[in-house]
Structures are given as structure tokens and as C-alpha cells.
């Protein structure tokens, strides 16, 4: 909550291993082996069924709602 307040109205580059930390951000960029392989909102990335979607499923175990 404090981070959200601090980041409001700013461009932020955030690197996270825990996807729930960044799922609410406006735009997510997935980098694999030094290359951008996916980008979009949390929902768009889940719909793509790619790396982000796979990682989200593994981390959430089906228990974390996509809309936080």
C-alpha cells in the first residue's frame, strides 16, 4: 500500500520475483534470456498463456485472484 502511494503518477521500473507485487501495475514486461518476450497488463499476459501466465499459475497455486 505504501509502495502504491509512492509510485502513483510516476514511471517505475520494478523487478520482482513475486508477481503479486507487480500484478496491479499498468504495464508489465517479461524478459527471458535478455529479450523482451511478452508485454501487457496482468490480464492480457494471463490471456496470452505464455511465460507470465505459467509463472502466475505456479506462484498462486490457484489461490490468488487475478484482480488482487
N, CA, C and O atoms as a printed pandas DataFrame, in Angstrom:
     atom_number atom_name residue_name chain_id  residue_number  x_coord  y_coord  z_coord
0              1         N          UNK        A               1    0.830   -1.187    0.000
1              2        CA          UNK        A               1    0.000    0.000    0.000
2              3         C          UNK        A               1    0.877    1.255    0.000
3              4         O          UNK        A               1    0.610    2.190   -0.755
4              5         N          UNK        A               2    1.899    1.287    0.819
5              6        CA          UNK        A               2    2.799    2.434    0.833
6              7         C          UNK        A               2    3.534    2.575   -0.492
7              8         O          UNK        A               2    3.731    3.686   -0.984
8              9         N          UNK        A               3    3.942    1.438   -1.074
9             10        CA          UNK        A               3    4.613    1.473   -2.373
10            11         C          UNK        A               3    3.687    2.026   -3.446
11            12         O          UNK        A               3    4.116    2.811   -4.291
12            13         N          UNK        A               4    2.436    1.626   -3.420
13            14        CA          UNK        A               4    1.475    2.113   -4.409
14            15         C          UNK        A               4    1.337    3.623   -4.315
15            16         O          UNK        A               4    1.260    4.306   -5.336
16            17         N          UNK        A               5    1.305    4.140   -3.110
17            18        CA          UNK        A               5    1.213    5.577   -2.883
18            19         C          UNK        A               5    2.448    6.284   -3.441
19            20         O          UNK        A               5    2.336    7.309   -4.113
20            21         N          UNK        A               6    3.600    5.739   -3.161
21            22        CA          UNK        A               6    4.868    6.311   -3.599
22            23         C          UNK        A               6    4.998    6.304   -5.124
23            24         O          UNK        A               6    5.561    7.233   -5.703
24            25         N          UNK        A               7    4.479    5.261   -5.774
25            26        CA          UNK        A               7    4.618    5.111   -7.223
26            27         C          UNK        A               7    3.531    5.831   -8.019
27            28         O          UNK        A               7    3.660    5.970   -9.235
28            29         N          UNK        A               8    2.481    6.283   -7.373
29            30        CA          UNK        A               8    1.349    6.905   -8.068
30            31         C          UNK        A               8    1.799    8.069   -8.945
31            32         O          UNK        A               8    2.507    8.964   -8.484
32            33         N          UNK        A               9    1.386    8.051  -10.211
33            34        CA          UNK        A               9    1.686    9.129  -11.138
34            35         C          UNK        A               9    3.110    9.164  -11.656
35            36         O          UNK        A               9    3.526   10.149  -12.267
36            37         N          UNK        A              10    3.859    8.103  -11.421
37            38        CA          UNK        A              10    5.264    8.062  -11.837
38            39         C          UNK        A              10    5.522    6.869  -12.746
39            40         O          UNK        A              10    4.784    5.884  -12.730
40            41         N          UNK        A              11    6.584    6.977  -13.539
41            42        CA          UNK        A              11    7.065    5.834  -14.302
42            43         C          UNK        A              11    8.007    5.064  -13.394
43            44         O          UNK        A              11    8.966    5.626  -12.865
44            45         N          UNK        A              12    7.736    3.786  -13.216
45            46        CA          UNK        A              12    8.516    2.962  -12.292
46            47         C          UNK        A              12    9.013    1.722  -13.020
47            48         O          UNK        A              12    8.251    1.060  -13.726
48            49         N          UNK        A              13   10.272    1.416  -12.848
49            50        CA          UNK        A              13   10.804    0.147  -13.332
50            51         C          UNK        A              13   10.980   -0.721  -12.099
51            52         O          UNK        A              13   11.824   -0.448  -11.246
52            53         N          UNK        A              14   10.177   -1.766  -12.017
53            54        CA          UNK        A              14   10.205   -2.656  -10.857
54            55         C          UNK        A              14   10.583   -4.055  -11.313
55            56         O          UNK        A              14   10.066   -4.557  -12.311
56            57         N          UNK        A              15   11.477   -4.668  -10.582
57            58        CA          UNK        A              15   11.876   -6.045  -10.865
58            59         C          UNK        A              15   11.389   -6.878   -9.694
59            60         O          UNK        A              15   11.684   -6.572   -8.539
60            61         N          UNK        A              16   10.644   -7.930   -9.995
61            62        CA          UNK        A              16   10.062   -8.713   -8.909
62            63         C          UNK        A              16   10.053  -10.196   -9.239
63            64         O          UNK        A              16    9.841  -10.596  -10.384
64            65         N          UNK        A              17   10.283  -10.983   -8.233
65            66        CA          UNK        A              17   10.141  -12.430   -8.367
66            67         C          UNK        A              17    8.746  -12.846   -7.920
67            68         O          UNK        A              17    8.213  -13.852   -8.390
68            69         N          UNK        A              18    8.158  -12.076   -7.017
69            70        CA          UNK        A              18    6.800  -12.365   -6.560
70            71         C          UNK        A              18    5.844  -11.529   -7.407
71            72         O          UNK        A              18    5.744  -10.315   -7.225
72            73         N          UNK        A              19    5.151  -12.173   -8.322
73            74        CA          UNK        A              19    4.332  -11.478   -9.304
74            75         C          UNK        A              19    3.169  -10.715   -8.689
75            76         O          UNK        A              19    2.719   -9.721   -9.259
76            77         N          UNK        A              20    2.675  -11.154   -7.546
77            78        CA          UNK        A              20    1.564  -10.442   -6.912
78            79         C          UNK        A              20    1.971   -9.020   -6.534
79            80         O          UNK        A              20    1.113   -8.152   -6.378
80            81         N          UNK        A              21    3.264   -8.779   -6.386
81            82        CA          UNK        A              21    3.774   -7.446   -6.058
82            83         C          UNK        A              21    3.576   -6.473   -7.216
83            84         O          UNK        A              21    3.388   -5.278   -6.990
84            85         N          UNK        A              22    3.614   -6.963   -8.441
85            86        CA          UNK        A              22    3.564   -6.080   -9.611
86            87         C          UNK        A              22    2.310   -6.253  -10.471
87            88         O          UNK        A              22    2.130   -5.520  -11.443
88            89         N          UNK        A              23    1.452   -7.194  -10.135
89            90        CA          UNK        A              23    0.293   -7.518  -10.979
90            91         C          UNK        A              23   -0.617   -6.318  -11.231
91            92         O          UNK        A              23   -1.268   -6.256  -12.273
92            93         N          UNK        A              24   -0.676   -5.381  -10.316
93            94        CA          UNK        A              24   -1.576   -4.230  -10.447
94            95         C          UNK        A              24   -1.006   -3.086  -11.291
95            96         O          UNK        A              24   -1.714   -2.120  -11.574
96            97         N          UNK        A              25    0.251   -3.182  -11.691
97            98        CA          UNK        A              25    0.867   -2.100  -12.457
98            99         C          UNK        A              25    0.250   -1.988  -13.853
99           100         O          UNK        A              25   -0.325   -2.949  -14.362
100          101         N          UNK        A              26    0.374   -0.813  -14.464
101          102        CA          UNK        A              26   -0.263   -0.534  -15.758
102          103         C          UNK        A              26    0.282   -1.373  -16.901
103          104         O          UNK        A              26   -0.471   -1.791  -17.780
104          105         N          UNK        A              27    1.581   -1.620  -16.894
105          106        CA          UNK        A              27    2.213   -2.351  -17.996
106          107         C          UNK        A              27    3.316   -3.228  -17.432
107          108         O          UNK        A              27    4.155   -2.773  -16.655
108          109         N          UNK        A              28    3.301   -4.481  -17.830
109          110        CA          UNK        A              28    4.314   -5.435  -17.393
110          111         C          UNK        A              28    5.114   -5.888  -18.604
111          112         O          UNK        A              28    4.565   -6.090  -19.687
112          113         N          UNK        A              29    6.412   -6.044  -18.407
113          114        CA          UNK        A              29    7.296   -6.502  -19.473
114          115         C          UNK        A              29    8.005   -7.749  -18.967
115          116         O          UNK        A              29    8.623   -7.732  -17.902
116          117         N          UNK        A              30    7.913   -8.827  -19.732
117          118        CA          UNK        A              30    8.557  -10.088  -19.359
118          119         C          UNK        A              30    9.826  -10.228  -20.190
119          120         O          UNK        A              30    9.790  -10.171  -21.419
120          121         N          UNK        A              31   10.945  -10.411  -19.502
121          122        CA          UNK        A              31   12.236  -10.569  -20.172
122          123         C          UNK        A              31   12.727  -11.987  -19.925
123          124         O          UNK        A              31   12.756  -12.454  -18.787
124          125         N          UNK        A              32   13.110  -12.664  -20.991
125          126        CA          UNK        A              32   13.650  -14.022  -20.894
126          127         C          UNK        A              32   14.956  -14.066  -21.671
127          128         O          UNK        A              32   14.994  -13.739  -22.857
128          129         N          UNK        A              33   16.000  -14.462  -21.015
129          130        CA          UNK        A              33   17.333  -14.544  -21.618
130          131         C          UNK        A              33   17.728  -13.234  -22.301
131          132         O          UNK        A              33   18.278  -13.232  -23.402
132          133         N          UNK        A              34   17.435  -12.120  -21.622
133          134        CA          UNK        A              34   17.846  -10.808  -22.102
134          135         C          UNK        A              34   16.976  -10.189  -23.177
135          136         O          UNK        A              34   17.300   -9.118  -23.691
136          137         N          UNK        A              35   15.875  -10.841  -23.528
137          138        CA          UNK        A              35   14.990  -10.320  -24.581
138          139         C          UNK        A              35   13.569  -10.136  -24.048
139          140         O          UNK        A              35   13.086  -10.923  -23.234
140          141         N          UNK        A              36   12.917   -9.084  -24.524
141          142        CA          UNK        A              36   11.511   -8.880  -24.181
142          143         C          UNK        A              36   10.698   -9.907  -24.953
143          144         O          UNK        A              36   10.724   -9.937  -26.183
144          145         N          UNK        A              37    9.973  -10.751  -24.220
145          146        CA          UNK        A              37    9.195  -11.810  -24.864
146          147         C          UNK        A              37    7.686  -11.605  -24.727
147          148         O          UNK        A              37    6.913  -12.172  -25.500
148          149         N          UNK        A              38    7.264  -10.807  -23.758
149          150        CA          UNK        A              38    5.843  -10.526  -23.565
150          151         C          UNK        A              38    5.710   -9.155  -22.928
151          152         O          UNK        A              38    6.592   -8.715  -22.190
152          153         N          UNK        A              39    4.603   -8.482  -23.216
153          154        CA          UNK        A              39    4.299   -7.245  -22.516
154          155         C          UNK        A              39    2.811   -6.982  -22.584
155          156         O          UNK        A              39    2.138   -7.361  -23.543
156          157         N          UNK        A              40    2.306   -6.326  -21.550
157          158        CA          UNK        A              40    0.892   -6.014  -21.479
158          159         C          UNK        A              40    0.464   -5.846  -20.039
159          160         O          UNK        A              40    1.295   -5.767  -19.133
160          161         N          UNK        A              41   -0.842   -5.793  -19.836
161          162        CA          UNK        A              41   -1.365   -5.746  -18.473
162          163         C          UNK        A              41   -1.348   -7.161  -17.897
163          164         O          UNK        A              41   -1.102   -8.134  -18.609
164          165         N          UNK        A              42   -1.610   -7.252  -16.615
165          166        CA          UNK        A              42   -1.676   -8.558  -15.961
166          167         C          UNK        A              42   -2.683   -9.462  -16.685
167          168         O          UNK        A              42   -2.378  -10.610  -17.007
168          169         N          UNK        A              43   -3.880   -8.931  -16.933
169          170        CA          UNK        A              43   -4.927   -9.732  -17.583
170          171         C          UNK        A              43   -4.539  -10.142  -19.002
171          172         O          UNK        A              43   -4.782  -11.276  -19.415
172          173         N          UNK        A              44   -3.935   -9.215  -19.745
173          174        CA          UNK        A              44   -3.507   -9.534  -21.108
174          175         C          UNK        A              44   -2.456  -10.641  -21.109
175          176         O          UNK        A              44   -2.499  -11.547  -21.942
176          177         N          UNK        A              45   -1.522  -10.563  -20.180
177          178        CA          UNK        A              45   -0.472  -11.578  -20.111
178          179         C          UNK        A              45   -1.034  -12.937  -19.712
179          180         O          UNK        A              45   -0.578  -13.968  -20.207
180          181         N          UNK        A              46   -2.019  -12.946  -18.823
181          182        CA          UNK        A              46   -2.653  -14.219  -18.460
182          183         C          UNK        A              46   -3.360  -14.826  -19.669
183          184         O          UNK        A              46   -3.295  -16.036  -19.886
184          185         N          UNK        A              47   -4.037  -13.982  -20.458
185          186        CA          UNK        A              47   -4.751  -14.463  -21.648
186          187         C          UNK        A              47   -3.804  -15.031  -22.699
187          188         O          UNK        A              47   -4.174  -15.941  -23.440
188          189         N          UNK        A              48   -2.581  -14.498  -22.767
189          190        CA          UNK        A              48   -1.595  -14.978  -23.748
190          191         C          UNK        A              48   -1.189  -16.421  -23.488
191          192         O          UNK        A              48   -0.847  -17.151  -24.417
192          193         N          UNK        A              49   -1.227  -16.828  -22.232
193          194        CA          UNK        A              49   -0.846  -18.195  -21.894
194          195         C          UNK        A              49    0.636  -18.477  -22.049
195          196         O          UNK        A              49    1.031  -19.620  -22.282
196          197         N          UNK        A              50    1.460  -17.449  -21.924
197          198        CA          UNK        A              50    2.906  -17.606  -22.086
198          199         C          UNK        A              50    3.645  -17.764  -20.766
199          200         O          UNK        A              50    3.134  -18.350  -19.812
200          201         N          UNK        A              51    4.853  -17.231  -20.734
201          202        CA          UNK        A              51    5.724  -17.355  -19.563
202          203         C          UNK        A              51    5.084  -16.745  -18.320
203          204         O          UNK        A              51    5.057  -17.376  -17.263
204          205         N          UNK        A              52    4.566  -15.517  -18.440
205          206        CA          UNK        A              52    3.967  -14.844  -17.286
206          207         C          UNK        A              52    2.811  -15.667  -16.732
207          208         O          UNK        A              52    2.706  -15.875  -15.523
208          209         N          UNK        A              53    1.953  -16.128  -17.619
209          210        CA          UNK        A              53    0.797  -16.928  -17.210
210          211         C          UNK        A              53    1.227  -18.195  -16.474
211          212         O          UNK        A              53    0.637  -18.568  -15.460
212          213         N          UNK        A              54    2.248  -18.841  -16.990
213          214        CA          UNK        A              54    2.771  -20.055  -16.360
214          215         C          UNK        A              54    3.337  -19.752  -14.976
215          216         O          UNK        A              54    3.062  -20.473  -14.017
216          217         N          UNK        A              55    4.122  -18.693  -14.874
217          218        CA          UNK        A              55    4.695  -18.315  -13.580
218          219         C          UNK        A              55    3.608  -17.922  -12.589
219          220         O          UNK        A              55    3.690  -18.266  -11.410
220          221         N          UNK        A              56    2.584  -17.199  -13.061
221          222        CA          UNK        A              56    1.481  -16.790  -12.188
222          223         C          UNK        A              56    0.774  -18.025  -11.623
223          224         O          UNK        A              56    0.483  -18.093  -10.428
224          225         N          UNK        A              57    0.503  -18.992  -12.491
225          226        CA          UNK        A              57   -0.172  -20.223  -12.057
226          227         C          UNK        A              57    0.669  -20.973  -11.028
227          228         O          UNK        A              57    0.134  -21.494  -10.050
228          229         N          UNK        A              58    1.967  -21.030  -11.242
229          230        CA          UNK        A              58    2.850  -21.726  -10.301
230          231         C          UNK        A              58    2.920  -21.015   -8.959
231          232         O          UNK        A              58    2.902  -21.654   -7.907
232          233         N          UNK        A              59    3.001  -19.682   -9.000
233          234        CA          UNK        A              59    3.139  -18.929   -7.757
234          235         C          UNK        A              59    1.840  -18.845   -6.978
235          236         O          UNK        A              59    1.845  -18.907   -5.749
236          237         N          UNK        A              60    0.736  -18.704   -7.680
237          238        CA          UNK        A              60   -0.529  -18.515   -6.982
238          239         C          UNK        A              60   -1.155  -19.831   -6.562
239          240         O          UNK        A              60   -1.954  -19.869   -5.626
240          241         N          UNK        A              61   -0.807  -20.896   -7.234
241          242        CA          UNK        A              61   -1.409  -22.185   -6.914
242          243         C          UNK        A              61   -2.919  -22.140   -7.038
243          244         O          UNK        A              61   -3.623  -22.962   -6.450
244          245         N          UNK        A              62   -3.424  -21.164   -7.813
245          246        CA          UNK        A              62   -4.866  -21.026   -7.997
246          247         C          UNK        A              62   -5.557  -20.285   -6.869
247          248         O          UNK        A              62   -6.784  -20.185   -6.858
248          249         N          UNK        A              63   -4.779  -19.753   -5.900
249          250        CA          UNK        A              63   -5.388  -19.112   -4.738
250          251         C          UNK        A              63   -5.388  -17.593   -4.782
251          252         O          UNK        A              63   -6.124  -16.964   -4.022
252          253         N          UNK        A              64   -4.582  -16.983   -5.653
253          254        CA          UNK        A              64   -4.521  -15.528   -5.718
254          255         C          UNK        A              64   -5.394  -15.067   -6.870
255          256         O          UNK        A              64   -5.186  -15.477   -8.012
256          257         N          UNK        A              65   -6.353  -14.232   -6.587
257          258        CA          UNK        A              65   -7.232  -13.712   -7.638
258          259         C          UNK        A              65   -6.439  -12.811   -8.567
259          260         O          UNK        A              65   -5.546  -12.087   -8.128
260          261         N          UNK        A              66   -6.763  -12.854   -9.836
261          262        CA          UNK        A              66   -6.040  -12.064  -10.832
262          263         C          UNK        A              66   -6.208  -10.572  -10.616
263          264         O          UNK        A              66   -5.346   -9.794  -11.024
264          265         N          UNK        A              67   -7.305  -10.151   -9.979
265          266        CA          UNK        A              67   -7.535   -8.719   -9.777
266          267         C          UNK        A              67   -7.119   -8.240   -8.400
267          268         O          UNK        A              67   -7.541   -7.165   -7.974
268          269         N          UNK        A              68   -6.316   -8.996   -7.703
269          270        CA          UNK        A              68   -5.802   -8.698   -6.370
270          271         C          UNK        A              68   -6.949   -8.604   -5.432
271          272         O          UNK        A              68   -6.754   -8.358   -4.242
